Amino acid sequence: MIPHPVLSEPLELTLHLVSGERTRDADRFLFQPRDYLRLREEGTSVRASFPWERALEDLASLGSSRPSPNAAQRLGELLRAFLAPLGWAQDEQRLREALEARRPVRLTLRLEPAELCVLPWELLTLEPTGLALSDLEGCTLSYERPGTPPLPSPSSPPPAGGRILFAWAGDVPVAAHQRALAEACARSGHDFDPRRDVLPHVSLASLERALRAHDEPIAALHLLCHGVPSEPGAYGLAWDSSWGDGEVHVVDAAALRAALEPHAARIRMVVLCACRGGDAGLPGNHLGSPARELHRAGLSAVVASRLPLSTGGSVTFTRTLYGELLERHASLEHALAEARKALRLEGARMDGASLQLYARAGEGPDLRPFIFAPYCGPRPFEPQDHRRFFGREALRQTLRERVEAAAAGQGPTFQVLAGASGSGKSSLLRAGLLPGLSPSAGSSRGCARARPGRWRRCVRRGPLRASGGSWWWIHWTRPSPGWARASAWRCWARCGRRRGSPSGARWCSPRCGWTTSGAARRCGWARTGSGWTRCSSRVGACCWCRR
């Protein structure tokens, strides 16, 4: 069982900035010092001026295809100097103390003036290390547009699961993204059907049809395309034309907002894998970035890149993000932090630093687009549920040791785990034993499962022809002692006596709760030969293994 970290209450900080100028006409924006006010919770405010003329050149360098690290550092220090008169030193002290105590931090930026969204707040530096916010483990930065209340959930509590809808357009790394999504879903047991969940050559019309075709919640709408200028000073997305003529249609932020707003209540997260999906354009742009407009439409969480996103970086980001969300059941904040770390380790620091999260502080700080039920109910735990399966550690360790001994040729090759109905033997084998096996002992790829009427097909394939320490698992529930005895003998004979069969363990887990005799007697009918010995482990009844 993989240990879960001890969760602590996160530190939540808010930076609410409004314009300090008399006029708020964005068309008259000039690159000159401009005053802003920070609104505090107690109702007071403080004023500071941002030197836009000093940031212009570095902003242009940061938005190029090869962002300058020097420009990024200068902008981070310029932002810190701007926040100094606004009482940022006290917030920074609390932030450092929380991170030193391994306490997560969430900083929410409520930026009312649209031009402030142009600034790369992820690059804000901290003293005395000079590290940027995006480089700090445990610190999440989110953007919130003032005046956008969250939409009510269609159901409370929200339903578990939620599908992934992968839509793409243009010359983009489709195969790599789809493979990353499919692998994360396969390892976690999440349903992903490319015939239903992949929308190629997306257009506004095809996206609308896909969203209306199914009523189930969408945990993630993954949009992969190119980001292009929609007009001077603004950016949009390059999609296919709805006319089907093969032409490229530039979807601006307003059109994207109008397309997704009717479905905002059931889309939990939108991931814009596109260059400049979070770029607000030049100061003075009324519309804002596509990510900000989706957030304005009521979407719970929007993830986008402010800067150009490299091809390799987009694949690493996708693989890490969904791996954390689906396999480790992590929060969106933690998954983004891990994605930034993975990009930084691959030498793509600016790809990670440009990632933005638009979310409301009232819905955080623990965003979960993929919802997992904490208990499986009447069905047994499956291998993909192993993170929710706990307890019985001693028995799990004993079973693992027996499988490893069988793989090494030092233990019995055919073993029976017997127990009464409802004792948990199926969950123990599926979620307790299988996921914890080392590659030398066995894995989900080296395991075949035989059910009533299918054992011949299972015996002919998979583990019997695999090399190394494969293992075989038989699970019977049919209440027929004679049928089970005969089938067990046939399977054991083919598994253990077949020429060239690999070493390894073959587990049989019969259900014996339908009998009325004692534990030892209930296991007696499952014997397939002489020389059985009783093991000390118990699951409802007892475990038996052949010497």
N, C-alpha and C positions, 0 to 999 in steps of 0.2 A: 504494500500500500504506500502510495506516495504521500509524504506528510504535507499537510496544509499549513501555510504560514498563519501565525496568530495575527488577526486583524485588529487594528486600533482605529479609534475615531479619527478621521482625517481633519486636518486644519484647513479651514475654508477662509480664503482672503478674497476681497472684492475691491476692484479699482473702477470706480464710476466717474467717468469724465464727460463733461458737457462743454459746450462752447462758451467762451468768455467774451465774445465779440457781440456788439449790438446787432449787427446784420448777420443773418445766417443763410444768405443767398449763396449757394454753392457755385453759381456761375461766375461770381466775382472773386473766386479764390485766387490769391496771389502767393507766390513762393517768397514769403517774407514772414518775420516773426508773428506768431498768432497766439492769443491768450486762450487758456482753457482752465476750467474749474474742476476740482475734485470734490464731489459730494460725499460727505461722511454720513454714517448711520445716525449720529446724534443730531443731524440737521445743519451742521456747519459746513463751510466750504473753504478751500484754499486755492490760490491762483498761481499759475506758472505759465511761462511763454515757451513755445517750441520754435527753434530756429530752422524753419523749413529751407531757407537758402543754403544752409550747411549740409542738409540731408539729400539735396537733389542729386548731386553727382553720385553719391554712394548708392542711392536707391536705383539709379540707372545701371550701375555696375552690378548690383545684386540681381537684377532682373535679366542679365545677359545669360547666354548659354553656358558660360563658365563663370559663376559668381566668384568675386574676389574675397578671400578670407580676410584681408585687411579691411575691406569695405564693411564686411559683416561685423568685425570687431569694433570699428569706429561707430557704426550705427548703434551697437549694443551699449557702448559707453555714452553716446549722445542721449539715448533713452534714459539711462540711469541719471545723468545730469539733469534732464528735464523733470524727473520724478522727485529729485532731492527736495525742492521746496514744497512738495505735496505730501510730505510725511512718509515717504517710502522707506526711510531708514528703520522705523519701528516695524514695518511689515517685513522688511528683509531680515531683521533680527529674529522675529518669530518664525520665519520660514527656515532659517538656518538651524534654530533650536529644534524645530520639529523634525527636520531631516536627520539631524544628529541622533535623535531619539528613535529613528526609523519609523517615523510617523508620516503617512502620506499627506501631501499638500495639494490643494486645488486652488488655483488663482483664477478668478473669473473677471474678465475684462468687459465692462459695460461701456461701450464706446458709442456715444450718441452722435458726434460729428463723424460723417462718413470718411473724411480724409484720414482720421486716425487709424482706420483699418488698413491703410496703405503701409503703415510702419510695421517692421518685423519684430513684434514684441517677443517672439521666441528667442531672439538674440540678446535680450536685456541681460546685462552682465551683473554679477554679484561681487561684492568685495569680501575678503581681499583676494580671492582666487582668480577673479576675472572670468569664471565659467559662465556660460549662457544658461538661461532657464531650460532650454531644450536638452542640455547636457546633464541635467541633474536627475538622478534616479529617484523616483518617488514624487516628482513634482509634475503636475498636469496644468496646462494653461488652456482655458476654454474661453470662447467669445460668446457674448450674449447681446443681442440687439435689444435695447430698452423698448418696452411697450409691446412685446410679443409674448402673451401668455400661452402656456402649453395647452394643447388640445386635450379634451377628456379622452381617456382610454375607452375603446369600445366595450371592454369587459373588465371586470375587476374580481379577482386577480386576472392579469392577462394570461392567455392560453400559452401552454408550453410549446417549445419548438419554434416554428417560423421558417419559411423557405428562403433560399438565396436565389435572387434573380440576377443573372449575369448578362448585361447588355453591352454590346461593343459595336464600334463602327470605325472604318478606316484601316490604314496599315499599322496595326498595333500588335503587340505580342499576345495574341489570343490564346495560342496553345499553351504557353507558359502559365498564364493566369488561370485558364480552365484546369490545368493539371494541378496547380497549387490549391484551388478550391476543391477539386475532386479528392485529392489526397487528404486534405484536412477533414473533409466530410467522411471519408472512408475510415480514417483512424478513429474518429469520434462516434461513428454510427449515425451521423446526421444524413438525412435523405437529400440526395442531389441527383437529379435526373437530367442529363444534358438535353434530352428531347423536349423537356418541359421548362427547364430552368435556365436555358441559354437562349438569348435573343440576338441573333446575328444581324449586322447591318441595321442597327437600330435607327428609327426615325420617330418623330413625335407621334405619328399615327400608329405605328407598330407597338410603341411603348404603351400607348393608351389601350390598345386591344389586349396586350399581355396583362396589364394591371386589372382589366375588367374580366378577364377570362376565369380568374380564380378569386374566391373570397377569403381565403386563408391569410393570416398575417404574413408579412414579408419582413423577416429579420434583417436582411441586408439587400439593398439594391446596389449592385456593384457595376458602375459605369466606367468603361474603358474606351477612351477616344482621345483625340487630339484637342488641345485648347488653342484657339485662334482668336485674333482680334475680331470683335463684332462691329466695332466702330472705333475711331480714334480715341484712345484713352480708356477703352473697355474691352473685356474679354468674354468669349462664349465658348461653346462646344461644337466641334465639327462632326455632324451626324449625316446620315443619308437623307435624301429628300423624301418626303412623304408621297411624292408623285411617282416614285419608282423609276425615275429616269436615269439613275446612276449619278446624279449630281450631288455635290456636297452642299448641305444646308447648315448654316451657322445658327445654332440655337443660342440666343442671348439669355441673360439671366432672367428676364421677365417671362419669356416663353417657357423656360424650364420651370419656373415657379408656378405658372398657370397649369402646366401639365401635371405636376405632382401634388398640388394643393388639394384637389378632391380626394386624394388617397393618403393624405398625410397621417390620418389617425391609425392606419394599419401598417405603415412603413416605419420601422423602428430605427433604421440607420441607412444613410446614403453615403457611399464611398465614391468620390469623384477621382478616379485615376486618370487625370488629365493635367497637362501643363497649365498652370495659372488658374486652376479651378477655384482657388481662394483669393485670387488677385483682384482687388477692388479697382484697379486701373489708376489713372491719374487722379490726384486730388481735384475735386470738383465734379466727379462722376456721380450723377444722381442715382444711378441704378445699383451700383455696388457689384460685388462678385457673385457668381452663381451660387457659391456655398452660402453666402450671407442671405441671399434671397430665398433659398430653400429653407433656411432657418427661420426667416420671417414668415414663411408660409405655414409654419407649425411643425416641421419635422423635428423629431426628438433629438437626433444626433446627425451631424453632417461632418464628414472628414474629407479634407481637400488639401491640395498643395498650393501654396502661394507662388512658388517659383517654378521654373521648368523642371519636370520630373524625368529623370533618366529611365531608359528602358529596363536596365538591370535593377535599378532602384525600385521601380514599380513592382517588379516580380518579387523581390525580397520583402518589400512592404506587405504585399498581399499574402505571401506565404506565412510571414510571422504574425500578422494581424489575425488571420483566421485560425492559425494554429493555436494561438493563445486563447481566442474566444471559444473555440469549439473543443479543443483537446484538453486544455487546462481549466476551462470554465472561468477564465479571468474576466475582469471588468474591462470595459472599453478603454478606460484611462490607463490601466496597467498594460493592456495589449498595445496601445500606442507607444507607451514608454519602451516596451520591448522592441517594437518595430524601429524606433529611433536608434536604439542601441545596436540592433543588427545592422542598420545602414551605416552607422558610425564605424563599426568594426570592419565593414567592407570598404571603407574609404569614401563613402558617399554621405558625409556629414551634412552637407547642405540639403540633400534630399530629405533627411530626417528633420532638420531644423525648419524646413518649410511646411511641414505638416501642420494643419490647423484642425481644431475641433470646435464646432459650433454646437453649443448645448446650453440649456438653462440651468442656473444654479439650483432652482427648486426641484429639478428632476435628478440631480446628482447627490453625492459625488461618486456614486457607484452605478454607472450605466451598464445595463445588461441587455443588449439587443437580442441575444439568444437566451431564451428562458428554459431552464431545466427544472423539471419536477424533482424535489429532493427525495422522493420515495417512489418506487416503481409500482406500488399497489399490488394487485394479486399476481402479476406476472413475475417471473424470476429475473434477477439481475443478469444482464448480458455483459460480454467483455467490454463494450463501450461504456458501461455504467460503473467501471471499476473505481472511479474517483468518488462515487457515492456509496461504495460498499466498504464498511468498516466493521471492526470486531473480528473475533476468532483468529487473532494474529498467530497464536501458537499453532493452531491446526493448519493454517495456511502455510506456515513455515515447514511444518512436518510434511505436508503434501508436496511442496516444492522440493524438499530434500529427497523424497522418494522418487520423484520424476527424474531428478538429476542423477540419482544413483542408478536408475534403470537405463538412462541414456549412456552411462559409463560402463554398463554391463555388470554392475555390482548390486543390483536389486531385481526384484520381480518385474517381469515384463507385462503382466496382466494383473490389474488391481481392480477391486470392487469397492465403491463407496455406497453403502446402503443406508437408507434412512426412511423414516415415516414421511408420509405426505405432509408438506408444510414445514418440515424441519430445516429447510434451507440448503439441502445438498446440491441442488441444481445451481443456485446462486453462488455457492462456494466454489464449484468447479468452474463456472463460466466467468464470474467476476473476481473470484478470489485467487484461483490458481492460474488460469490461462494468461492474463496480462502480466503476471509477475515472473513468468518463466524466462530464464536467460536464453540467448540465441543458441547456446550449445544444448539446452535441454528441450527446447521446442518453442514454437511461436504460433500466432494465429494463422500464418501462412502454411505451417506444417501440421495443421490439425484438421482432421476430418471428423464430421459428426454424423453418426448413423442413427436413423430413426426407424421405427417399425415399418417394414416393407421396403426400406431403402438401403439396408446394410450391404447388400451385394455390390451396389453401385459405389458406395463409399469405400468398400474394401478394395475395389479394383483401381481406385484413383488415389492420388495425393500421397499420403504418408508411406504407403507400401512401396512406392516407387521413388520416394524422396531419399536423398542421401543424408547422412549425419543423424542427429538425434531427433527425429520426428516422433510425434506421439499421436495416438489415436484415442478418440473419446466416443463412447457409446452411451446413449441416454435412453432408457426405456421407461415408459409409463403404462404400458399395456398390462392390465391385471390378469396375466395368465402365466402361472409358474411353469407349466410345461413348455409354453412357447418361449419364455425367457431363458429357461435352462437349455433348450436346444439351440437357440440363437446364440447364447453366450458361448456354448461349446464350439459352434461353427466359426464364430468370429475369432475366438481365442486361437483355434487351430490355424486359421488362415493368417492371423497376425503373428503368432509366435512360432509356428512351425513351417511356414512357407519358406522355401529356399530363397535366399537373397533378401529376405525382409530385413529392414534396418533395425538397429537397436533402439530402444525407447520404451515408453510406458503406454499401456492401453488401459484406459479407465472405463469402467462400467458403473453407471449410477442408476440402479433399479429402484423404482418406488415400491416399497413393501408395506405401506401403511394400511393396505386393505386386508391384511391378515390379522388374526387375533392372538397369535402366539407370541412368545417372548422375543427379545431382540436377537438372541443367538439363533433361535429357530427360524425367525423371519429371514435371516441371511442364509440359512442352510440350503434353501432351494436354488440359490444362485451359484452354488458350487459347480465347477466344471470338471473336477477331477480330484484326485486324492492329494494329500499333503498341504492342506490349507492351514494357515495359522492366523490367529486373531490379532489385530493391531490394537494399540492402546487408544487410538484416536476415536472420537465419537461424533457423529452428527445425527442426533435423534436415536438411531440404533447403533450401529458399529461399522467399522471399516474392516474389510477382509482383503488379504493379498495372498497370492500364490507363491510358495517358496520355490 
